[in-house]
Amino acid sequence: MKDVLEESALLVAAGSTRNTSNVPSQIVREYTYGYVAVSPHDGTMDSLILPQVTKEAMSIFLREVSDRHPDEFILMVVDGAGWHKASALIVPDNMALYFLPPYSPQTQPR
């Protein structure tokens, strides 16, 4: 590896460059998304890492939180993201969603 770096440095110093414009390349981005809920009452945190943000993934998260707290009623505060408001979103029986207003700076921590 050291020889390659030294050779590259010599080529650049001599004014020679290699044309790499014909080398195919592809940028691949893979994302994961964290779904998190925290209880203001006792600080209990529930989280899932999922590969996408969709109504199906949100339904999985809601079901998981509901299953972890079967004897509690959960009021989950959410913003207006599309997957929070999707008509096909499955909200468990022991849970209700409270939607923040579209513009609500007073609800943001300082």
Biopython code that builds the backbone (N, CA, C, O; Angstrom):
import numpy as np
from Bio.PDB.StructureBuilder import StructureBuilder

atoms = [
    (1, "MET", "N", (0.831, -1.193, 0.000)),
    (1, "MET", "CA", (0.000, 0.000, 0.000)),
    (1, "MET", "C", (0.871, 1.250, 0.000)),
    (1, "MET", "O", (0.547, 2.244, -0.649)),
    (2, "LYS", "N", (1.986, 1.191, 0.738)),
    (2, "LYS", "CA", (2.873, 2.335, 0.812)),
    (2, "LYS", "C", (3.439, 2.680, -0.559)),
    (2, "LYS", "O", (3.577, 3.856, -0.894)),
    (3, "ASP", "N", (3.772, 1.648, -1.367)),
    (3, "ASP", "CA", (4.311, 1.881, -2.708)),
    (3, "ASP", "C", (3.287, 2.575, -3.603)),
    (3, "ASP", "O", (3.641, 3.454, -4.389)),
    (4, "VAL", "N", (2.021, 2.182, -3.484)),
    (4, "VAL", "CA", (0.964, 2.790, -4.292)),
    (4, "VAL", "C", (0.810, 4.268, -3.938)),
    (4, "VAL", "O", (0.666, 5.111, -4.822)),
    (5, "LEU", "N", (0.840, 4.577, -2.642)),
    (5, "LEU", "CA", (0.714, 5.966, -2.214)),
    (5, "LEU", "C", (1.896, 6.801, -2.675)),
    (5, "LEU", "O", (1.723, 7.936, -3.117)),
    (6, "GLU", "N", (3.096, 6.245, -2.573)),
    (6, "GLU", "CA", (4.280, 6.977, -3.020)),
    (6, "GLU", "C", (4.229, 7.212, -4.523)),
    (6, "GLU", "O", (4.584, 8.294, -4.992)),
    (7, "GLU", "N", (3.781, 6.189, -5.301)),
    (7, "GLU", "CA", (3.677, 6.333, -6.747)),
    (7, "GLU", "C", (2.653, 7.402, -7.107)),
    (7, "GLU", "O", (2.876, 8.208, -8.010)),
    (8, "SER", "N", (1.520, 7.402, -6.388)),
    (8, "SER", "CA", (0.488, 8.411, -6.639)),
    (8, "SER", "C", (1.015, 9.799, -6.342)),
    (8, "SER", "O", (0.754, 10.738, -7.094)),
    (9, "ALA", "N", (1.760, 9.941, -5.243)),
    (9, "ALA", "CA", (2.326, 11.240, -4.884)),
    (9, "ALA", "C", (3.314, 11.705, -5.939)),
    (9, "ALA", "O", (3.350, 12.893, -6.260)),
    (10, "LEU", "N", (4.119, 10.799, -6.488)),
    (10, "LEU", "CA", (5.075, 11.164, -7.533)),
    (10, "LEU", "C", (4.361, 11.592, -8.805)),
    (10, "LEU", "O", (4.781, 12.549, -9.455)),
    (11, "LEU", "N", (3.278, 10.894, -9.172)),
    (11, "LEU", "CA", (2.525, 11.266, -10.368)),
    (11, "LEU", "C", (1.895, 12.642, -10.225)),
    (11, "LEU", "O", (1.923, 13.439, -11.163)),
    (12, "VAL", "N", (1.331, 12.926, -9.069)),
    (12, "VAL", "CA", (0.719, 14.238, -8.831)),
    (12, "VAL", "C", (1.794, 15.313, -8.841)),
    (12, "VAL", "O", (1.591, 16.386, -9.410)),
    (13, "ALA", "N", (2.938, 15.037, -8.217)),
    (13, "ALA", "CA", (4.025, 16.013, -8.177)),
    (13, "ALA", "C", (4.560, 16.290, -9.574)),
    (13, "ALA", "O", (4.977, 17.412, -9.861)),
    (14, "ALA", "N", (4.555, 15.294, -10.439)),
    (14, "ALA", "CA", (5.065, 15.475, -11.799)),
    (14, "ALA", "C", (4.013, 16.082, -12.718)),
    (14, "ALA", "O", (4.292, 16.335, -13.890)),
    (15, "GLY", "N", (2.834, 16.315, -12.218)),
    (15, "GLY", "CA", (1.778, 16.919, -13.031)),
    (15, "GLY", "C", (0.953, 15.903, -13.785)),
    (15, "GLY", "O", (0.077, 16.282, -14.562)),
    (16, "SER", "N", (1.202, 14.645, -13.584)),
    (16, "SER", "CA", (0.426, 13.606, -14.255)),
    (16, "SER", "C", (-0.756, 13.218, -13.388)),
    (16, "SER", "O", (-0.642, 13.101, -12.168)),
    (17, "THR", "N", (-1.863, 13.025, -14.022)),
    (17, "THR", "CA", (-3.039, 12.532, -13.305)),
    (17, "THR", "C", (-3.669, 11.428, -14.124)),
    (17, "THR", "O", (-3.532, 11.386, -15.347)),
    (18, "ARG", "N", (-4.342, 10.556, -13.456)),
    (18, "ARG", "CA", (-5.055, 9.494, -14.160)),
    (18, "ARG", "C", (-6.486, 9.938, -14.385)),
    (18, "ARG", "O", (-7.094, 10.569, -13.521)),
    (19, "ASN", "N", (-7.012, 9.609, -15.535)),
    (19, "ASN", "CA", (-8.404, 9.919, -15.835)),
    (19, "ASN", "C", (-9.269, 8.809, -15.249)),
    (19, "ASN", "O", (-9.239, 7.673, -15.722)),
    (20, "THR", "N", (-10.019, 9.136, -14.243)),
    (20, "THR", "CA", (-10.881, 8.144, -13.612)),
    (20, "THR", "C", (-12.350, 8.388, -13.946)),
    (20, "THR", "O", (-13.227, 7.782, -13.331)),
    (21, "SER", "N", (-12.629, 9.254, -14.896)),
    (21, "SER", "CA", (-14.014, 9.581, -15.218)),
    (21, "SER", "C", (-14.757, 8.414, -15.850)),
    (21, "SER", "O", (-15.988, 8.390, -15.838)),
    (22, "ASN", "N", (-14.040, 7.456, -16.396)),
    (22, "ASN", "CA", (-14.712, 6.330, -17.028)),
    (22, "ASN", "C", (-14.841, 5.123, -16.085)),
    (22, "ASN", "O", (-15.281, 4.052, -16.503)),
    (23, "VAL", "N", (-14.462, 5.298, -14.826)),
    (23, "VAL", "CA", (-14.594, 4.224, -13.855)),
    (23, "VAL", "C", (-16.001, 4.287, -13.273)),
    (23, "VAL", "O", (-16.385, 5.288, -12.667)),
    (24, "PRO", "N", (-16.778, 3.202, -13.461)),
    (24, "PRO", "CA", (-18.139, 3.241, -12.922)),
    (24, "PRO", "C", (-18.133, 3.207, -11.395)),
    (24, "PRO", "O", (-17.333, 2.516, -10.765)),
    (25, "SER", "N", (-19.040, 3.966, -10.836)),
    (25, "SER", "CA", (-19.179, 3.957, -9.388)),
    (25, "SER", "C", (-20.648, 4.162, -9.045)),
    (25, "SER", "O", (-21.427, 4.701, -9.831)),
    (26, "GLN", "N", (-20.988, 3.724, -7.871)),
    (26, "GLN", "CA", (-22.359, 3.864, -7.426)),
    (26, "GLN", "C", (-22.347, 4.116, -5.931)),
    (26, "GLN", "O", (-21.671, 3.421, -5.173)),
    (27, "ILE", "N", (-23.102, 5.117, -5.522)),
    (27, "ILE", "CA", (-23.235, 5.394, -4.099)),
    (27, "ILE", "C", (-24.491, 4.687, -3.614)),
    (27, "ILE", "O", (-25.585, 4.927, -4.124)),
    (28, "VAL", "N", (-24.332, 3.836, -2.650)),
    (28, "VAL", "CA", (-25.461, 3.109, -2.084)),
    (28, "VAL", "C", (-25.620, 3.569, -0.643)),
    (28, "VAL", "O", (-24.689, 3.490, 0.158)),
    (29, "ARG", "N", (-26.793, 4.040, -0.336)),
    (29, "ARG", "CA", (-27.080, 4.478, 1.030)),
    (29, "ARG", "C", (-28.112, 3.543, 1.628)),
    (29, "ARG", "O", (-29.147, 3.265, 1.022)),
    (30, "GLU", "N", (-27.823, 3.072, 2.798)),
    (30, "GLU", "CA", (-28.770, 2.246, 3.522)),
    (30, "GLU", "C", (-29.063, 2.935, 4.844)),
    (30, "GLU", "O", (-28.151, 3.388, 5.536)),
    (31, "TYR", "N", (-30.325, 3.010, 5.184)),
    (31, "TYR", "CA", (-30.730, 3.717, 6.385)),
    (31, "TYR", "C", (-31.449, 2.770, 7.341)),
    (31, "TYR", "O", (-32.057, 1.784, 6.926)),
    (32, "THR", "N", (-31.367, 3.081, 8.586)),
    (32, "THR", "CA", (-32.201, 2.445, 9.594)),
    (32, "THR", "C", (-32.846, 3.569, 10.388)),
    (32, "THR", "O", (-32.301, 4.668, 10.486)),
    (33, "TYR", "N", (-33.995, 3.287, 10.943)),
    (33, "TYR", "CA", (-34.760, 4.325, 11.617)),
    (33, "TYR", "C", (-35.086, 3.881, 13.036)),
    (33, "TYR", "O", (-35.470, 2.736, 13.277)),
    (34, "GLY", "N", (-34.927, 4.793, 13.948)),
    (34, "GLY", "CA", (-35.223, 4.508, 15.342)),
    (34, "GLY", "C", (-36.612, 5.002, 15.703)),
    (34, "GLY", "O", (-36.930, 6.175, 15.510)),
    (35, "TYR", "N", (-37.427, 4.120, 16.219)),
    (35, "TYR", "CA", (-38.746, 4.454, 16.744)),
    (35, "TYR", "C", (-38.628, 4.406, 18.259)),
    (35, "TYR", "O", (-38.230, 3.382, 18.816)),
    (36, "VAL", "N", (-38.966, 5.494, 18.929)),
    (36, "VAL", "CA", (-38.759, 5.575, 20.380)),
    (36, "VAL", "C", (-39.958, 6.237, 21.041)),
    (36, "VAL", "O", (-40.515, 7.209, 20.531)),
    (37, "ALA", "N", (-40.337, 5.688, 22.186)),
    (37, "ALA", "CA", (-41.369, 6.293, 23.028)),
    (37, "ALA", "C", (-40.848, 6.301, 24.454)),
    (37, "ALA", "O", (-40.279, 5.314, 24.922)),
    (38, "VAL", "N", (-41.045, 7.426, 25.147)),
    (38, "VAL", "CA", (-40.599, 7.563, 26.534)),
    (38, "VAL", "C", (-41.784, 7.993, 27.383)),
    (38, "VAL", "O", (-42.525, 8.908, 27.025)),
    (39, "SER", "N", (-41.946, 7.320, 28.504)),
    (39, "SER", "CA", (-43.024, 7.671, 29.422)),
    (39, "SER", "C", (-42.601, 8.851, 30.283)),
    (39, "SER", "O", (-41.579, 8.771, 30.965)),
    (40, "PRO", "N", (-43.366, 9.959, 30.269)),
    (40, "PRO", "CA", (-43.024, 11.082, 31.140)),
    (40, "PRO", "C", (-43.311, 10.760, 32.607)),
    (40, "PRO", "O", (-42.799, 11.426, 33.507)),
    (41, "HIS", "N", (-44.122, 9.749, 32.835)),
    (41, "HIS", "CA", (-44.487, 9.358, 34.207)),
    (41, "HIS", "C", (-43.315, 8.705, 34.941)),
    (41, "HIS", "O", (-42.986, 9.102, 36.059)),
    (42, "ASP", "N", (-42.681, 7.699, 34.313)),
    (42, "ASP", "CA", (-41.626, 6.962, 35.012)),
    (42, "ASP", "C", (-40.323, 6.819, 34.217)),
    (42, "ASP", "O", (-39.388, 6.167, 34.684)),
    (43, "GLY", "N", (-40.249, 7.413, 33.034)),
    (43, "GLY", "CA", (-39.018, 7.383, 32.246)),
    (43, "GLY", "C", (-38.786, 6.104, 31.472)),
    (43, "GLY", "O", (-37.726, 5.937, 30.870)),
    (44, "THR", "N", (-39.747, 5.200, 31.470)),
    (44, "THR", "CA", (-39.610, 3.959, 30.711)),
    (44, "THR", "C", (-39.491, 4.281, 29.229)),
    (44, "THR", "O", (-40.272, 5.058, 28.678)),
    (45, "MET", "N", (-38.494, 3.666, 28.594)),
    (45, "MET", "CA", (-38.283, 3.908, 27.164)),
    (45, "MET", "C", (-38.495, 2.610, 26.397)),
    (45, "MET", "O", (-37.984, 1.558, 26.781)),
    (46, "ASP", "N", (-39.246, 2.695, 25.321)),
    (46, "ASP", "CA", (-39.433, 1.574, 24.407)),
    (46, "ASP", "C", (-38.905, 2.014, 23.049)),
    (46, "ASP", "O", (-39.173, 3.128, 22.599)),
    (47, "SER", "N", (-38.156, 1.137, 22.405)),
    (47, "SER", "CA", (-37.593, 1.512, 21.109)),
    (47, "SER", "C", (-37.494, 0.297, 20.199)),
    (47, "SER", "O", (-37.401, -0.842, 20.656)),
    (48, "LEU", "N", (-37.517, 0.568, 18.910)),
    (48, "LEU", "CA", (-37.294, -0.429, 17.872)),
    (48, "LEU", "C", (-36.458, 0.214, 16.782)),
    (48, "LEU", "O", (-36.598, 1.406, 16.508)),
    (49, "ILE", "N", (-35.600, -0.559, 16.169)),
    (49, "ILE", "CA", (-34.856, -0.117, 14.994)),
    (49, "ILE", "C", (-35.477, -0.844, 13.805)),
    (49, "ILE", "O", (-35.507, -2.074, 13.767)),
    (50, "LEU", "N", (-35.972, -0.076, 12.836)),
    (50, "LEU", "CA", (-36.640, -0.661, 11.680)),
    (50, "LEU", "C", (-36.034, -0.105, 10.396)),
    (50, "LEU", "O", (-35.440, 0.973, 10.414)),
    (51, "PRO", "N", (-36.173, -0.821, 9.288)),
    (51, "PRO", "CA", (-35.506, -0.420, 8.041)),
    (51, "PRO", "C", (-36.216, 0.669, 7.247)),
    (51, "PRO", "O", (-35.689, 1.136, 6.237)),
    (52, "GLN", "N", (-37.395, 1.079, 7.683)),
    (52, "GLN", "CA", (-38.139, 2.074, 6.904)),
    (52, "GLN", "C", (-39.103, 2.850, 7.792)),
    (52, "GLN", "O", (-39.380, 2.462, 8.926)),
    (53, "VAL", "N", (-39.602, 3.949, 7.250)),
    (53, "VAL", "CA", (-40.655, 4.705, 7.928)),
    (53, "VAL", "C", (-41.895, 4.624, 7.050)),
    (53, "VAL", "O", (-42.019, 5.323, 6.045)),
    (54, "THR", "N", (-42.798, 3.760, 7.457)),
    (54, "THR", "CA", (-44.054, 3.542, 6.739)),
    (54, "THR", "C", (-45.155, 3.310, 7.763)),
    (54, "THR", "O", (-44.891, 3.141, 8.954)),
    (55, "LYS", "N", (-46.383, 3.304, 7.285)),
    (55, "LYS", "CA", (-47.496, 3.018, 8.193)),
    (55, "LYS", "C", (-47.395, 1.604, 8.748)),
    (55, "LYS", "O", (-47.798, 1.356, 9.884)),
    (56, "GLU", "N", (-46.859, 0.673, 7.958)),
    (56, "GLU", "CA", (-46.687, -0.700, 8.442)),
    (56, "GLU", "C", (-45.652, -0.761, 9.565)),
    (56, "GLU", "O", (-45.861, -1.436, 10.574)),
    (57, "ALA", "N", (-44.531, -0.049, 9.383)),
    (57, "ALA", "CA", (-43.493, -0.030, 10.413)),
    (57, "ALA", "C", (-44.009, 0.662, 11.679)),
    (57, "ALA", "O", (-43.731, 0.208, 12.789)),
    (58, "MET", "N", (-44.747, 1.744, 11.518)),
    (58, "MET", "CA", (-45.309, 2.433, 12.681)),
    (58, "MET", "C", (-46.311, 1.535, 13.405)),
    (58, "MET", "O", (-46.363, 1.533, 14.634)),
    (59, "SER", "N", (-47.100, 0.777, 12.657)),
    (59, "SER", "CA", (-48.043, -0.159, 13.268)),
    (59, "SER", "C", (-47.307, -1.233, 14.064)),
    (59, "SER", "O", (-47.757, -1.623, 15.142)),
    (60, "ILE", "N", (-46.187, -1.709, 13.545)),
    (60, "ILE", "CA", (-45.362, -2.691, 14.269)),
    (60, "ILE", "C", (-44.870, -2.089, 15.578)),
    (60, "ILE", "O", (-44.911, -2.738, 16.623)),
    (61, "PHE", "N", (-44.404, -0.844, 15.516)),
    (61, "PHE", "CA", (-43.914, -0.178, 16.728)),
    (61, "PHE", "C", (-45.031, 0.007, 17.752)),
    (61, "PHE", "O", (-44.838, -0.271, 18.936)),
    (62, "LEU", "N", (-46.187, 0.470, 17.308)),
    (62, "LEU", "CA", (-47.307, 0.661, 18.228)),
    (62, "LEU", "C", (-47.701, -0.658, 18.882)),
    (62, "LEU", "O", (-47.963, -0.701, 20.084)),
    (63, "ARG", "N", (-47.744, -1.731, 18.099)),
    (63, "ARG", "CA", (-48.088, -3.045, 18.639)),
    (63, "ARG", "C", (-47.045, -3.488, 19.665)),
    (63, "ARG", "O", (-47.397, -4.042, 20.706)),
    (64, "GLU", "N", (-45.780, -3.249, 19.379)),
    (64, "GLU", "CA", (-44.705, -3.629, 20.310)),
    (64, "GLU", "C", (-44.827, -2.887, 21.634)),
    (64, "GLU", "O", (-44.712, -3.492, 22.700)),
    (65, "VAL", "N", (-45.058, -1.586, 21.569)),
    (65, "VAL", "CA", (-45.220, -0.797, 22.794)),
    (65, "VAL", "C", (-46.447, -1.288, 23.562)),
    (65, "VAL", "O", (-46.405, -1.435, 24.784)),
    (66, "SER", "N", (-47.520, -1.535, 22.852)),
    (66, "SER", "CA", (-48.739, -2.033, 23.486)),
    (66, "SER", "C", (-48.499, -3.388, 24.159)),
    (66, "SER", "O", (-48.957, -3.614, 25.279)),
    (67, "ASP", "N", (-47.793, -4.276, 23.488)),
    (67, "ASP", "CA", (-47.514, -5.608, 24.050)),
    (67, "ASP", "C", (-46.611, -5.537, 25.279)),
    (67, "ASP", "O", (-46.725, -6.371, 26.178)),
    (68, "ARG", "N", (-45.721, -4.556, 25.326)),
    (68, "ARG", "CA", (-44.830, -4.410, 26.482)),
    (68, "ARG", "C", (-45.554, -3.838, 27.701)),
    (68, "ARG", "O", (-45.086, -3.989, 28.829)),
    (69, "HIS", "N", (-46.694, -3.182, 27.476)),
    (69, "HIS", "CA", (-47.458, -2.550, 28.569)),
    (69, "HIS", "C", (-48.941, -2.932, 28.452)),
    (69, "HIS", "O", (-49.792, -2.064, 28.255)),
    (70, "PRO", "N", (-49.246, -4.221, 28.574)),
    (70, "PRO", "CA", (-50.626, -4.675, 28.311)),
    (70, "PRO", "C", (-51.662, -4.183, 29.328)),
    (70, "PRO", "O", (-52.850, -4.120, 29.013)),
    (71, "ASP", "N", (-51.227, -3.838, 30.533)),
    (71, "ASP", "CA", (-52.169, -3.422, 31.576)),
    (71, "ASP", "C", (-52.267, -1.909, 31.718)),
    (71, "ASP", "O", (-52.856, -1.413, 32.678)),
    (72, "GLU", "N", (-51.699, -1.178, 30.781)),
    (72, "GLU", "CA", (-51.702, 0.285, 30.854)),
    (72, "GLU", "C", (-52.416, 0.865, 29.636)),
    (72, "GLU", "O", (-52.407, 0.278, 28.553)),
    (73, "PHE", "N", (-53.032, 2.025, 29.835)),
    (73, "PHE", "CA", (-53.540, 2.777, 28.695)),
    (73, "PHE", "C", (-52.462, 3.775, 28.304)),
    (73, "PHE", "O", (-51.943, 4.493, 29.159)),
    (74, "ILE", "N", (-52.122, 3.826, 27.028)),
    (74, "ILE", "CA", (-51.010, 4.644, 26.544)),
    (74, "ILE", "C", (-51.548, 5.772, 25.681)),
    (74, "ILE", "O", (-52.245, 5.530, 24.695)),
    (75, "LEU", "N", (-51.227, 6.993, 26.050)),
    (75, "LEU", "CA", (-51.515, 8.161, 25.224)),
    (75, "LEU", "C", (-50.188, 8.570, 24.603)),
    (75, "LEU", "O", (-49.307, 9.084, 25.293)),
    (76, "MET", "N", (-50.045, 8.342, 23.307)),
    (76, "MET", "CA", (-48.791, 8.630, 22.625)),
    (76, "MET", "C", (-48.923, 9.939, 21.853)),
    (76, "MET", "O", (-49.815, 10.096, 21.020)),
    (77, "VAL", "N", (-48.023, 10.871, 22.141)),
    (77, "VAL", "CA", (-48.007, 12.167, 21.466)),
    (77, "VAL", "C", (-47.112, 12.050, 20.240)),
    (77, "VAL", "O", (-45.947, 11.667, 20.344)),
    (78, "VAL", "N", (-47.664, 12.383, 19.079)),
    (78, "VAL", "CA", (-46.926, 12.266, 17.820)),
    (78, "VAL", "C", (-47.083, 13.555, 17.013)),
    (78, "VAL", "O", (-48.007, 14.339, 17.234)),
    (79, "ASP", "N", (-46.163, 13.752, 16.078)),
    (79, "ASP", "CA", (-46.281, 14.922, 15.203)),
    (79, "ASP", "C", (-47.120, 14.548, 13.975)),
    (79, "ASP", "O", (-47.790, 13.515, 13.975)),
    (80, "GLY", "N", (-47.086, 15.357, 12.966)),
    (80, "GLY", "CA", (-47.944, 15.150, 11.805)),
    (80, "GLY", "C", (-47.303, 14.374, 10.673)),
    (80, "GLY", "O", (-47.717, 14.522, 9.523)),
    (81, "ALA", "N", (-46.311, 13.557, 10.961)),
    (81, "ALA", "CA", (-45.679, 12.765, 9.904)),
    (81, "ALA", "C", (-46.729, 11.888, 9.218)),
    (81, "ALA", "O", (-47.683, 11.431, 9.848)),
    (82, "GLY", "N", (-46.541, 11.668, 7.944)),
    (82, "GLY", "CA", (-47.523, 10.906, 7.164)),
    (82, "GLY", "C", (-47.790, 9.523, 7.714)),
    (82, "GLY", "O", (-48.930, 9.057, 7.695)),
    (83, "TRP", "N", (-46.756, 8.857, 8.206)),
    (83, "TRP", "CA", (-46.955, 7.500, 8.734)),
    (83, "TRP", "C", (-47.625, 7.516, 10.105)),
    (83, "TRP", "O", (-48.088, 6.475, 10.569)),
    (84, "HIS", "N", (-47.686, 8.681, 10.768)),
    (84, "HIS", "CA", (-48.428, 8.790, 12.026)),
    (84, "HIS", "C", (-49.925, 8.951, 11.770)),
    (84, "HIS", "O", (-50.749, 8.554, 12.594)),
    (85, "LYS", "N", (-50.269, 9.534, 10.625)),
    (85, "LYS", "CA", (-51.665, 9.859, 10.329)),
    (85, "LYS", "C", (-52.286, 8.972, 9.258)),
    (85, "LYS", "O", (-53.421, 9.211, 8.847)),
    (86, "ALA", "N", (-51.574, 7.966, 8.804)),
    (86, "ALA", "CA", (-52.075, 7.114, 7.726)),
    (86, "ALA", "C", (-53.392, 6.451, 8.129)),
    (86, "ALA", "O", (-53.545, 6.001, 9.265)),
    (87, "SER", "N", (-54.324, 6.397, 7.207)),
    (87, "SER", "CA", (-55.639, 5.822, 7.516)),
    (87, "SER", "C", (-55.550, 4.331, 7.818)),
    (87, "SER", "O", (-56.386, 3.796, 8.546)),
    (88, "ALA", "N", (-54.551, 3.661, 7.272)),
    (88, "ALA", "CA", (-54.399, 2.217, 7.498)),
    (88, "ALA", "C", (-53.551, 1.901, 8.731)),
    (88, "ALA", "O", (-53.237, 0.737, 8.980)),
    (89, "LEU", "N", (-53.178, 2.924, 9.501)),
    (89, "LEU", "CA", (-52.378, 2.702, 10.703)),
    (89, "LEU", "C", (-53.196, 1.908, 11.719)),
    (89, "LEU", "O", (-54.353, 2.231, 11.989)),
    (90, "ILE", "N", (-52.587, 0.877, 12.270)),
    (90, "ILE", "CA", (-53.281, 0.028, 13.245)),
    (90, "ILE", "C", (-52.875, 0.466, 14.647)),
    (90, "ILE", "O", (-51.738, 0.263, 15.074)),
    (91, "VAL", "N", (-53.832, 1.073, 15.355)),
    (91, "VAL", "CA", (-53.597, 1.546, 16.724)),
    (91, "VAL", "C", (-54.222, 0.534, 17.682)),
    (91, "VAL", "O", (-55.423, 0.275, 17.610)),
    (92, "PRO", "N", (-53.418, -0.039, 18.575)),
    (92, "PRO", "CA", (-53.951, -1.036, 19.524)),
    (92, "PRO", "C", (-55.046, -0.445, 20.415)),
    (92, "PRO", "O", (-55.155, 0.771, 20.567)),
    (93, "ASP", "N", (-55.855, -1.336, 20.998)),
    (93, "ASP", "CA", (-56.997, -0.923, 21.822)),
    (93, "ASP", "C", (-56.589, -0.181, 23.089)),
    (93, "ASP", "O", (-57.338, 0.664, 23.578)),
    (94, "ASN", "N", (-55.408, -0.487, 23.626)),
    (94, "ASN", "CA", (-54.982, 0.171, 24.873)),
    (94, "ASN", "C", (-54.130, 1.410, 24.602)),
    (94, "ASN", "O", (-53.324, 1.816, 25.439)),
    (95, "MET", "N", (-54.317, 2.006, 23.419)),
    (95, "MET", "CA", (-53.503, 3.156, 23.033)),
    (95, "MET", "C", (-54.337, 4.169, 22.259)),
    (95, "MET", "O", (-55.253, 3.804, 21.522)),
    (96, "ALA", "N", (-54.007, 5.447, 22.436)),
    (96, "ALA", "CA", (-54.595, 6.526, 21.640)),
    (96, "ALA", "C", (-53.456, 7.438, 21.205)),
    (96, "ALA", "O", (-52.471, 7.603, 21.925)),
    (97, "LEU", "N", (-53.599, 8.028, 20.022)),
    (97, "LEU", "CA", (-52.596, 8.957, 19.517)),
    (97, "LEU", "C", (-53.109, 10.381, 19.674)),
    (97, "LEU", "O", (-54.263, 10.676, 19.361)),
    (98, "TYR", "N", (-52.239, 11.258, 20.162)),
    (98, "TYR", "CA", (-52.551, 12.683, 20.272)),
    (98, "TYR", "C", (-51.635, 13.401, 19.298)),
    (98, "TYR", "O", (-50.413, 13.296, 19.403)),
    (99, "PHE", "N", (-52.216, 14.130, 18.349)),
    (99, "PHE", "CA", (-51.434, 14.791, 17.306)),
    (99, "PHE", "C", (-51.115, 16.230, 17.689)),
    (99, "PHE", "O", (-52.008, 16.999, 18.043)),
    (100, "LEU", "N", (-49.848, 16.586, 17.618)),
    (100, "LEU", "CA", (-49.434, 17.964, 17.847)),
    (100, "LEU", "C", (-49.954, 18.840, 16.718)),
    (100, "LEU", "O", (-50.120, 18.359, 15.597)),
    (101, "PRO", "N", (-50.213, 20.103, 16.984)),
    (101, "PRO", "CA", (-50.605, 21.015, 15.904)),
    (101, "PRO", "C", (-49.473, 21.133, 14.877)),
    (101, "PRO", "O", (-48.313, 20.894, 15.210)),
    (102, "PRO", "N", (-49.801, 21.501, 13.626)),
    (102, "PRO", "CA", (-48.782, 21.580, 12.580)),
    (102, "PRO", "C", (-47.603, 22.491, 12.921)),
    (102, "PRO", "O", (-46.459, 22.154, 12.612)),
    (103, "TYR", "N", (-47.858, 23.622, 13.543)),
    (103, "TYR", "CA", (-46.774, 24.522, 13.926)),
    (103, "TYR", "C", (-46.919, 24.773, 15.407)),
    (103, "TYR", "O", (-47.839, 25.468, 15.838)),
    (104, "SER", "N", (-46.012, 24.208, 16.193)),
    (104, "SER", "CA", (-46.177, 24.310, 17.649)),
    (104, "SER", "C", (-44.837, 24.499, 18.357)),
    (104, "SER", "O", (-44.392, 23.603, 19.075)),
    (105, "PRO", "N", (-44.187, 25.647, 18.169)),
    (105, "PRO", "CA", (-42.880, 25.855, 18.820)),
    (105, "PRO", "C", (-42.969, 25.827, 20.333)),
    (105, "PRO", "O", (-41.984, 25.511, 20.999)),
    (106, "GLN", "N", (-44.135, 26.153, 20.896)),
    (106, "GLN", "CA", (-44.277, 26.163, 22.344)),
    (106, "GLN", "C", (-44.163, 24.750, 22.940)),
    (106, "GLN", "O", (-43.944, 24.610, 24.143)),
    (107, "THR", "N", (-44.307, 23.706, 22.118)),
    (107, "THR", "CA", (-44.195, 22.342, 22.621)),
    (107, "THR", "C", (-42.780, 21.792, 22.538)),
    (107, "THR", "O", (-42.520, 20.678, 22.994)),
    (108, "GLN", "N", (-41.868, 22.557, 21.962)),
    (108, "GLN", "CA", (-40.478, 22.103, 21.809)),
    (108, "GLN", "C", (-39.676, 22.483, 23.040)),
    (108, "GLN", "O", (-39.802, 23.601, 23.539)),
    (109, "PRO", "N", (-38.848, 21.563, 23.541)),
    (109, "PRO", "CA", (-38.031, 21.891, 24.718)),
    (109, "PRO", "C", (-36.992, 22.971, 24.387)),
    (109, "PRO", "O", (-36.527, 23.083, 23.253)),
    (110, "ARG", "N", (-36.652, 23.739, 25.379)),
    (110, "ARG", "CA", (-35.647, 24.804, 25.161)),
    (110, "ARG", "C", (-34.309, 24.359, 25.647)),
    (110, "ARG", "O", (-33.337, 25.109, 25.553)),
]
sb = StructureBuilder()
sb.init_structure("model")
sb.init_model(0)
sb.init_chain("A")
sb.init_seg("    ")
for serial, (resi, resn, name, xyz) in enumerate(atoms, 1):
    if name == "N":
        sb.init_residue(resn, " ", resi, " ")
    sb.init_atom(name, np.array(xyz, "f"), 0.0, 1.0, " ", f" {name:<3s}", serial, name[0])
structure = sb.get_structure()
